[in-house]
Amino acid sequence: MRTSSIVMVAALGLAALSACRQEAAAEPLDLRAAMQKQVNPAALAIWDVGNNAMNDAGGIDPALMDDAKWSKLAEAAGQLSAAGKAIAAATNFKAAAEDNTAVGEGEIAMAEVQRHVDADTAGFRQMGAAMAEHADKLGAAAQARDAAQAGEIVSQMDAVCESCHSRYWYPE
């Protein structure tokens, strides 16, 4: 009787775990919402600080930085990192929610984005991880008030974004 109870409890536990995994897998990450609500605002905040504190060599001039700017840079880097980590951890993606698929002139249809992401989800997750890693380096540089390092990382941010966009949003 005791052995069968143990087996029954273990089986129920496995069934519950399997149901949780299936439920989590059923919820795709909404890419357009993540871009609009997390990635874009964080990237714009990073560029705002970087562009307004730029020296003649294209780096960050420490004399143009204060505690508020360093904090803004570190916070935006943290937000960007969190978004990248969410992309890296996701198992399913949807390009956009049904009520958020409208695009402007010259923009790619969300169905095309979906097709590109579906064709290489592992690569897309890797891009998310790379974005998170880049943002983590920026966050560390901002925390350390390292203007030279932060300036270099900010100047590379566009290439990090573009590498993903050119592969999944605008590959043609």
C-alpha positions in Angstrom: 0.0 0.0 0.0 2.8 2.4 0.9 4.7 1.8 -2.3 1.6 2.4 -4.4 0.9 5.7 -2.5 4.5 6.9 -3.2 4.1 6.0 -6.9 0.8 7.7 -7.1 2.1 10.9 -5.4 5.1 10.9 -7.8 2.9 10.4 -10.8 0.6 13.3 -9.7 3.6 15.5 -9.2 5.0 14.7 -12.7 1.6 15.3 -14.2 1.3 18.7 -12.5 4.8 19.6 -13.6 4.0 18.6 -17.1 0.8 20.7 -17.1 2.8 23.7 -15.8 5.4 23.4 -18.5 2.7 23.1 -21.2 0.9 26.1 -19.9 4.1 28.1 -19.8 5.0 27.0 -23.3 1.6 28.0 -24.6 2.2 31.7 -23.8 4.3 33.1 -26.6 6.3 36.3 -26.0 4.7 39.2 -27.8 7.7 40.7 -29.6 6.2 43.9 -30.8 4.9 44.7 -27.3 8.3 43.9 -25.8 9.9 46.2 -28.4 7.4 49.0 -27.9 7.2 48.9 -24.1 10.7 47.7 -23.0 13.4 47.7 -25.7 12.7 50.9 -27.5 12.2 53.1 -24.4 15.4 51.7 -22.8 17.4 52.1 -26.0 16.1 55.7 -26.5 17.1 56.5 -22.9 20.6 55.1 -23.4 21.0 57.1 -26.7 19.6 60.2 -25.0 22.2 60.1 -22.3 25.0 59.1 -24.7 24.2 61.7 -27.3 23.9 64.5 -24.9 27.2 63.7 -23.1 29.2 63.0 -26.3 32.7 64.4 -26.6 34.5 65.3 -29.9 35.8 61.8 -30.2 32.3 60.2 -30.0 32.6 58.9 -26.5 31.0 60.0 -23.3 32.6 63.1 -21.7 32.6 62.5 -17.9 32.3 66.3 -17.4 28.9 66.2 -19.0 27.7 63.4 -16.8 26.2 63.7 -13.3 24.6 61.2 -10.9 21.2 61.5 -12.5 22.6 60.7 -16.0 24.7 57.8 -14.7 21.6 56.5 -12.9 19.4 56.9 -16.0 22.0 55.0 -18.1 22.3 52.2 -15.5 18.5 51.9 -15.2 17.9 51.8 -18.9 20.7 49.2 -19.3 18.9 47.1 -16.7 15.6 47.4 -18.5 17.2 46.5 -21.8 19.0 43.5 -20.2 15.7 42.2 -18.7 14.0 42.4 -22.1 16.9 40.6 -23.7 16.9 37.9 -21.1 13.1 37.4 -21.6 13.7 36.9 -25.3 16.6 34.5 -24.6 14.4 32.5 -22.2 11.2 32.4 -24.3 10.2 29.2 -26.0 7.4 30.7 -28.2 7.2 34.0 -30.0 4.4 35.9 -31.6 5.4 38.9 -33.7 2.5 41.0 -32.4 -0.9 40.7 -30.7 -3.8 40.7 -33.1 -4.8 44.2 -32.1 -1.2 45.5 -32.7 -0.4 44.4 -36.2 -0.9 47.6 -38.1 2.3 48.9 -39.8 3.2 52.1 -41.6 4.5 52.7 -45.0 7.8 51.0 -45.5 7.4 48.8 -42.5 7.4 45.0 -42.7 4.2 43.1 -42.0 4.1 41.4 -38.6 3.3 38.1 -40.4 6.6 38.4 -42.2 8.4 39.0 -38.9 6.7 36.0 -37.5 7.9 33.9 -40.5 11.5 35.1 -40.0 11.5 34.4 -36.2 9.8 31.0 -36.7 12.5 30.0 -39.2 15.2 30.5 -36.6 14.0 30.8 -33.0 17.3 29.6 -31.6 19.1 32.4 -33.4 16.5 34.9 -32.2 17.0 33.7 -28.6 20.8 34.1 -29.1 20.2 37.7 -30.3 18.2 38.4 -27.1 21.0 37.0 -25.0 23.6 39.1 -26.9 21.5 42.2 -26.3 21.2 41.4 -22.6 25.0 40.8 -22.3 25.7 44.1 -24.0 23.3 45.9 -21.7 24.8 44.2 -18.7 28.2 45.5 -19.7 26.8 49.0 -20.1 25.1 48.8 -16.7 28.4 47.8 -15.1 30.2 50.6 -16.8 27.5 53.1 -15.7 27.6 51.8 -12.1 31.4 52.2 -12.1 31.1 55.7 -13.7 33.5 54.5 -16.4 32.9 57.1 -19.2 35.3 55.5 -21.6 33.8 52.1 -21.3 30.2 53.3 -21.3 30.9 55.5 -24.3 32.3 52.6 -26.3 29.3 50.4 -25.4 26.7 53.0 -26.2 28.4 53.6 -29.6 28.0 49.8 -30.3 24.4 49.7 -29.3 23.0 50.6 -32.7 25.0 47.7 -34.3 23.5 45.3 -31.6 20.0 46.4 -32.5 20.6 46.4 -36.2 22.1 42.9 -36.2 18.7 41.5 -35.1 16.5 43.9 -37.1 18.4 43.1 -40.3 18.0 39.4 -39.7 14.4 39.2 -38.5 12.6 42.4 -39.4 14.2 43.4 -42.7 16.2 40.5 -44.1 15.2 41.3 -47.7 
